[in-house]
Amino acid sequence: MKCEFPSVNSNNKEILEILDSVKVIAILGLSPDETKPSNKVAKFLQARGYKIVPVYPKEEIILGEKVYRSLLEIPFEIDMVDIFRKPNVFDSIVDACIKRGDVKVFWGQLELVNNMAAQKAKDAGMKVVQNHCPKIELENR
């Protein structure tokens, strides 16, 4: 998949600060399939002590956690969204983050970049990471 150069992005120092500060991560597109990257990343984050919140259109439980159909359904505060969805839906995800009012970090996974949505998130006060994976960042510390 070809993606834009991530011009709206946190730097490496800020990425590590983000990962040190967040506790609750909504994972959009978290697959129940253990062979999928979203599942592997979520499992890794759980093992590192993060509370993961699956957002997926099917399933009731993934990795022992209740599954929500959308960000707006989650009834408690979340610190970060980690997105495993195509960049063309980032705009609606940013809108949901803004509507929630509690999301501090908007994170697009590897090869997932939408600079217009990222700028909108940044303008709304969120930190933005694109084209990075929290699992890889934590492993490379």
N, C-alpha and C positions, 0 to 999 in steps of 0.2 A: 504494500500500500504506500503510495507516495503522499507525503504530507508537507505542509508549509514549514518553512524554517520557524522554529518557535521563538518569535521575537518578544512575545509577552510571556515571560517566564521568570521564576525565582532563580537565584544563583545557587551554587552548590552549598555554600555556608547556610543560606536560608533554608534550603531543603532539609538539611540535617536538624536545624532548629525546629522546623515544622514537625519532623518526625519525633523529636524529643518532647514536644508540647501537646500533641494531640493524643486523645485517649479513645474516642468513639469515632469509628470510620464506617460510613455507609458505602457499601460496594455495589455500584450500579452495574447490573449485568453479571452478577455472581452466579455462575453455573453450578448445578449440582454434580456435574461430571468432573470427577477427580483428575482427569487428564487435561482439563482446560486450564489455561493460565490464570483465569480469575479465581478458580478454586484453589490452585496452588498458592497464589499470593495471599488469599484470605486465610488459608490454613497457617501459613507462615506468620502472618500478622497476629493471629490468635495465639500462637505459640510464644510470641514476643510480648504478650500481655495486653494487646489492644482489644477493645470490644468491637467486633465486626457486626454490621447490620446488613443482611442481604436484601437487595432490591432486585426482584426478578418476577417475570409475569406468571410463573408457575411455581409449584412446590409449596409446601407449608413450612418445612424446616430444611435448612442447609447448614452443615457444619454445627449442628446443635442449636442454631439460632432461628428464631421466628423470621419468616420471610415477609417483606412488605412489597406491595405492588408499585408504590411510588414513594418518592422522598416526602411528599406531603402527608402520607399516612403514618409516618414514624412519630409516635407520641412523646418522644423525649429528645433532649438536645443531642445534636451530633456536631462533631468538630470539623470533620473533613468528608468530602465525597471523593471517592476513587472510582473513576469512570472507565468501564470496559464496554463502551457503546460507541457507535460511529460518530465522528465529529459533527455530522449534520444535525444531531439531536442535542448538541451542547447548548444551543441557545435556549431551548426549553428547560434544560437542566439548570442553567444559570438563573432563569426566571423562578424556578422552584426554590433554589437556594436563597434568592433574594426574598421571596415570599416567606420562607421559614424564618429568616432573620438570625439564625444561630450558626450558620455554616461559616467557618473561618478560612477553610482551605478548599479550593477547587482544583482537583488533580486529574489530569488526563493521562492515561497509561501510554506505554511505548507506542510510537507512531500515531498517536492520537492528538491532533492539534487543530484548534479552531481559534485563531487569533481575535476575531471579532467577539466571540463569546468570552474568551479569556480577558479581553480588555473590559468588557461589561462587568465581569466578576471583580476585576481589580478596581474598577471605578466604584463598585458597591462596597469596597473595603475588604475583600477577600484576598488572601495570598493565592497565587496561581503557580501551578507546576504543570507542564505539558511535556509529553514525550519522555517520561521517566517512569520508573517502577519503584514503589517504596521497598519492595523486597530486595531488589538489586542495590538500592541506595544503602539499606541497612546492612546488607552482606558486605559491602565494599568500604564500610567505615574504617 
